[in-house]
């Protein structure tokens, strides 16, 4: 899962109802009224894209949670 909060860089204000998606996939969502989003996707490395009306679209590398096996003896 990838989750976070979208805020504007200039004014540090919440960006509600922004579109958040993993580039090249069908995984996406919108932020809620508090700017929070939760994306469920298979473990891996993705390019996270965030866009909203009146703001520049940004892309950043993001990782979903990885579950590693434990060695118990």
FENCORGI-V84910 format. One line per field, one symbol per residue. phi: phi as a letter, one per 30 degrees, with the letter a starting at -180 (. if undefined). A space follows every 50 residues. Layout:
BEGIN
phi = ???
END
This chain:
BEGIN
phi = .cblbcbdddchcdcdhdcbbceibcdaabdddcicbbccaeelcbcdcb badibddbbbdbcddcccdcccc
END
